[in-house]
Amino acid sequence: MSDTGARTARPRVLSGVQPTGAMHLGNWLGAIRNWVALQDSHETFFCVVDLHAITVPHDPSRLAEDTLTTAALYLACGIDPQRSTVFVQSHVSQHSELCWLLNCVTPLNWLERMIQFKEKALKQGDNVSTGLLDYPVLMAADILLYDADLVPVGDDQKQHLELARDIAQQRINARYAPDPEHPVLKVPEPLILKEGARVMSLTDGRSKMSKSDPNEGSRITLLDPPEVITRKIKRAKTDPVMGLEFGNPERPEADNLLGLYALLAGVGRERAAADCAAMGWGAFKPLLAEAAVEALRPLQQRYAELRRDPGHLEAVLRDGREGASAVAAATLQRVRAALGFLTQD
């Protein structure tokens, strides 16, 4: 029932980023840079998850532009549309339809126990939307539509992937595919990418760098100009200890900033620790700023080129939509048939 026998032998990977807020170093180093490497060994699908972006209050006048910005940043970071399928989530209608079908088999209490929903609902109070509660089911639909073998996830998304696995295994396959040799939906596995997986805030080394942090100084965005990068790093929180080191729980800022330097300068953690072991913050911060500026320079140049040629970006997303839709339509048809819907001509 699955298309897995007919496709390439390479394992399939799917991931995406919301087009809300400016993409930052955490998005790049913790996710997208790893996606680029996966293109060599996996069949890769990368979407801009704009349907997820409206689960919280958003600015309608910005959504389309932010979607294009995110797609252009994918390409600027090294996602190659000749090797990957790059598309916008809302352009593939099967995401919404499969989400509804999965909603009808997913127990409400599974969603109510999701940690991210509890945290965000506390912040939003009476304004919390049904979409925020249902976010994990839409994420499950995103993943399951493409028969993904692997899904790159950080610690904060592990619970959502487990939900997708449970929906596929317990609520669809166990009920509607009595032959385990022919499941309706593929059950994906997590792909945990270790290095750079958690880039922390510049203002609090114990908190993850986040788009939603109201303090813009907490993050370096991928499109920050050199002077802004330098200023943010100059103001980054430090401690009074001379020398930088990894692994000291009493020095989270040292661990985070030294880790950033190792990644951005490309020197590795061992050499970074040795080079900076006796270095004061006054000497280290300019070094980190220079590494950040130089690491982002080619990315920013490529982004500017892409935005000067809107026709190219539109063509990439159009081709991506067509490729993604073909896969998604086949999966949705399997689910519709398994659930007993009248077939369409």
C-alpha positions in Angstrom: 0.0 0.0 0.0 3.0 2.3 0.5 5.1 3.7 -2.3 8.3 2.8 -0.5 9.1 -0.1 -2.8 9.1 2.1 -5.9 11.2 4.9 -4.5 14.9 5.5 -4.1 16.7 3.3 -1.5 17.9 6.3 0.4 16.0 7.0 3.6 13.5 9.9 3.4 13.7 12.9 5.7 11.2 15.7 6.3 11.5 18.8 8.3 10.5 22.5 8.3 10.6 25.9 10.0 7.8 28.3 10.7 8.0 31.7 8.9 7.5 33.6 12.1 10.2 35.8 13.5 13.7 36.0 12.1 15.6 32.8 11.6 18.7 32.8 13.9 21.9 31.0 14.6 20.1 28.3 16.6 17.9 27.5 13.5 20.9 27.4 11.3 23.5 25.5 13.5 21.0 23.3 15.2 18.9 22.3 12.2 19.4 23.7 8.7 23.1 23.2 8.5 22.5 19.5 9.3 19.7 19.4 6.7 22.3 20.5 4.1 24.6 17.6 5.0 21.6 15.1 4.8 21.1 15.9 1.1 24.2 13.7 0.3 22.8 10.6 1.9 19.0 11.0 2.2 15.9 11.9 0.1 15.0 15.2 1.6 11.8 17.2 1.9 11.9 20.6 3.4 8.8 22.8 3.9 8.0 26.2 5.2 5.3 25.4 7.7 3.1 28.5 7.3 0.0 26.7 8.6 1.7 26.3 11.9 2.5 30.0 12.0 -1.2 30.9 12.5 -1.7 28.8 15.6 -0.8 31.9 17.6 -1.7 35.6 16.8 0.1 36.7 13.7 0.4 39.6 11.3 -1.4 38.8 8.0 0.4 41.5 6.2 3.7 39.8 6.9 2.9 36.1 6.4 3.5 35.9 2.7 6.7 37.9 2.8 8.1 36.0 5.8 7.3 32.7 3.9 9.4 33.9 1.0 12.2 35.0 3.3 12.3 31.6 5.0 12.3 29.8 1.7 15.1 32.0 0.4 17.1 31.4 3.6 16.8 27.6 3.1 18.4 28.0 -0.3 21.0 30.5 0.9 22.0 28.1 3.7 22.7 25.4 1.1 19.4 23.5 0.5 19.7 22.6 -3.2 16.3 22.3 -5.0 17.9 19.9 -7.5 18.5 17.5 -4.6 15.7 18.4 -2.2 12.0 19.1 -2.5 11.4 22.6 -1.1 7.8 23.7 -0.7 5.3 25.7 1.3 3.1 23.7 3.6 -0.2 25.5 2.7 0.4 25.0 -1.0 -0.2 21.2 -0.5 -3.8 20.9 0.5 -3.3 17.3 1.7 -1.7 18.6 4.9 -5.0 20.1 6.0 -7.2 17.1 4.9 -4.9 14.5 6.6 -4.9 16.6 9.7 -8.7 16.4 9.9 -8.7 12.6 9.3 -6.1 12.1 12.1 -8.0 14.5 14.4 -10.9 12.1 14.2 -8.9 9.2 15.6 -6.6 11.0 18.0 -7.8 11.1 21.7 -8.2 14.5 23.1 -6.2 13.6 26.3 -3.2 12.9 24.1 -3.1 16.5 23.0 -3.9 18.0 26.4 -0.8 16.4 27.9 1.6 17.9 25.4 4.2 20.0 27.3 4.5 22.8 24.7 0.7 23.3 24.6 0.6 23.6 28.4 3.5 26.2 28.4 2.1 28.3 25.5 -1.5 28.1 26.8 -0.4 29.6 30.1 1.1 32.5 28.3 -1.9 33.1 26.1 -4.6 32.7 28.7 -8.1 33.0 27.3 -6.8 33.7 23.8 -5.4 30.2 23.3 -6.7 28.7 20.0 -7.9 25.3 19.1 -5.2 25.3 16.5 -2.5 25.5 19.2 -4.0 22.5 20.9 -4.2 20.7 17.5 -0.7 21.8 16.4 0.8 18.3 17.0 -1.8 16.6 14.9 -1.0 18.9 12.0 2.7 18.1 12.6 1.9 14.4 12.5 0.1 14.9 9.2 3.2 16.8 7.8 5.4 13.9 8.6 3.2 11.0 7.8 2.1 12.4 4.4 5.6 11.8 3.0 6.3 8.3 4.3 9.3 9.9 6.2 11.8 7.3 7.5 13.5 9.9 9.7 12.6 13.2 11.3 15.3 15.5 12.6 14.2 16.6 16.0 15.5 18.6 19.0 14.6 17.8 22.6 11.7 20.2 22.4 10.0 18.3 19.5 10.6 14.7 20.7 7.1 14.5 22.3 5.5 15.7 19.1 7.2 13.0 17.0 6.2 10.4 19.6 2.6 11.5 19.1 3.0 11.2 15.3 4.3 7.6 15.8 1.5 6.7 18.2 -1.2 8.0 15.8 0.3 6.1 12.9 0.9 2.9 14.8 -2.0 2.7 17.3 -4.8 4.7 15.7 -4.4 4.1 12.0 -2.3 1.0 11.3 -3.6 -1.1 14.2 -7.2 -0.4 13.4 -7.3 -0.1 9.6 -4.4 -2.2 8.4 -4.9 -5.7 9.8 -1.9 -7.0 7.8 1.2 -5.6 9.5 3.2 -6.3 6.3 1.1 -3.6 4.5 0.7 -0.6 6.9 -1.4 2.4 5.9 1.2 4.8 7.3 5.0 4.5 7.7 6.0 4.9 11.4 9.0 7.4 11.4 12.0 7.3 13.6 13.7 10.3 15.2 17.0 11.6 13.8 18.8 13.2 16.7 21.6 15.4 15.5 24.0 16.0 18.4 26.5 18.8 17.6 25.1 22.3 17.7 21.6 20.9 18.6 21.1 23.4 21.4 22.3 27.0 20.8 21.5 29.0 23.9 20.5 32.6 24.4 23.1 35.4 24.4 21.4 36.8 27.5 20.8 33.6 29.4 23.1 30.6 28.9 20.5 28.3 30.4 17.7 29.1 27.9 17.5 28.1 24.3 17.9 30.8 21.7 14.4 31.6 20.5 12.5 33.7 18.0 9.9 34.4 20.6 12.2 36.0 23.2 11.2 39.6 23.5 14.8 40.7 23.9 16.3 40.9 20.4 19.7 40.9 21.9 19.2 37.3 23.0 19.8 36.0 19.4 21.8 36.7 16.3 19.6 36.4 13.2 20.9 35.1 9.9 20.3 38.5 8.3 21.8 40.7 11.0 24.4 43.1 9.5 28.0 42.9 10.9 27.6 45.9 13.2 24.5 44.4 14.8 26.2 41.0 15.3 29.2 42.7 16.9 27.0 44.8 19.2 25.0 41.8 20.3 28.0 39.7 21.1 29.7 42.6 22.9 26.6 42.8 25.2 26.2 39.1 25.6 26.1 37.9 29.2 29.3 36.6 30.7 30.8 35.8 34.1 33.8 37.1 36.1 36.0 34.1 35.5 39.1 34.4 33.3 39.4 31.8 30.5 36.7 29.8 28.7 35.8 26.2 29.2 33.3 23.6 28.3 31.2 21.5 30.6 31.2 23.6 33.8 27.5 23.8 34.9 28.3 26.9 36.9 29.4 28.7 33.7 26.6 28.2 31.1 27.5 31.3 29.2 31.1 30.2 28.7 30.0 26.9 27.5 27.5 28.4 25.0 29.7 31.2 23.6 32.7 28.9 23.3 30.5 26.3 21.5 29.3 29.0 19.1 32.9 29.9 18.4 33.9 26.3 17.7 31.0 25.9 15.2 31.2 29.3 13.5 35.0 29.3 13.2 35.0 25.7 12.1 37.9 24.8 14.5 36.1 22.1 16.6 35.5 22.0 20.3 38.9 20.6 21.3 40.9 23.3 19.6 38.5 26.1 20.6 38.9 25.0 24.3 42.7 25.0 24.0 42.9 28.3 22.2 40.6 30.1 24.6 41.5 28.4 27.9 43.4 31.5 29.2 41.6 34.1 27.2 39.6 36.9 28.8 36.2 38.0 27.7 37.6 41.2 26.3 39.8 39.3 23.8 37.3 36.5 23.1 34.2 38.5 22.2 35.8 40.3 19.2 37.1 36.9 18.0 33.6 35.4 18.3 32.1 38.4 16.5 34.5 38.1 13.6 33.8 34.4 13.3 30.0 35.0 13.2 30.3 37.8 10.7 32.5 35.7 8.3 30.4 32.6 8.7 27.2 34.5 7.8 28.7 36.6 5.0 28.3 34.1 2.1 24.8 33.1 3.3 23.7 36.8 3.4 25.2 37.4 -0.1 23.4 34.4 -1.5 20.1 35.5 0.1 20.4 38.9 -1.4 20.9 37.3 -4.9 17.9 35.1 -4.5 15.6 38.0 -3.5 16.7 40.0 -6.5 15.4 37.2 -8.7 11.9 36.5 -7.4 11.0 34.4 -10.5 13.7 31.8 -9.6 12.4 31.5 -6.0 8.8 31.2 -7.2 9.8 28.5 -9.7 11.6 26.5 -7.0 8.5 26.6 -4.8 6.2 25.7 -7.7 8.3 22.7 -8.6 8.5 21.7 -4.9 4.7 21.9 -4.6 4.3 19.6 -7.6 6.8 17.1 -6.3 5.4 17.2 -2.7 1.8 17.0 -3.9 2.4 13.9 -5.9 3.7 12.0 -2.8 1.1 13.5 -0.5 -1.8 12.6 -2.7 -0.8 9.0 -2.8 -0.5 8.8 1.0 -3.8 10.6 1.5 -5.6 8.2 -0.9 -4.3 5.2 1.1 -5.7 6.8 4.3 -9.0 7.6 2.7 -9.4 4.1 1.3 -8.5 2.6 4.7 -11.1 4.7 6.5 -13.7 3.6 4.0 -14.4 6.8 2.0 -16.1 6.6 -1.4 -13.4 6.7 -4.0 -13.2 9.6 -6.4 -12.8 9.3 -10.2 
